[in-house]
Amino acid sequence: SLTKVFAFSYKQTFPPEHDGWRAYIPDEEFSRQGVDSGGSWRVSHVNHEYSACDSYPRKVAVPAGIRDWEVKKALEFRANGRFPVLVWKSATSDAVICR
């Protein structure tokens, strides 16, 4: 049955003192991924006031060769202000997932 598939049956539990709103801390995640360490990715503040895309976080990782003004210009051609950002980076290779 579909309810036995892992995606539906797995229920991760957290201790009561765990604050779910603090589960994702952008600066810690970017540091873990090696963003802004002189590599291929950098932190952009183009969405600081959610002006680019209201469903993206304030800080996003973008390719190091792209400036914020270029991202803003590209938004003119993107649906709902969405633009590709880094969501996962391998710790052992240059493999990434962007959305």
C-alpha positions, 0 to 999 in steps of 0.5 A, a space after each residue: 500500500 502507498 502508506 507503507 512507502 518510506 516517504 509516507 511512513 517515516 515519522 522523524 521525531 525531535 526532542 521538545 526543546 528542538 526549535 524547528 524554526 532554527 533547523 536551517 541556519 543559512 550561514 552555517 549551511 553555507 559554511 558547511 557547503 564551502 560557499 564564499 570560501 573562494 570557490 565557485 559559489 557565493 552568498 547573494 543578498 539580492 533577496 534580502 527584503 524578499 523583493 526578488 522572490 517572496 518564497 526564497 530565503 533572504 540569503 541565497 547561494 549563486 554562482 560566484 561569477 554572477 553579480 547581484 545586478 545580473 540576477 536582478 536583470 534576469 528576473 525580468 525574464 523569470 516566472 514569479 521572480 524565481 531564479 536558480 539557486 544552490 540548495 545542496 553541494 557535495 562535501 567531497 566533489 563539485 556536484 550540486 543541486 540547484 532549484 
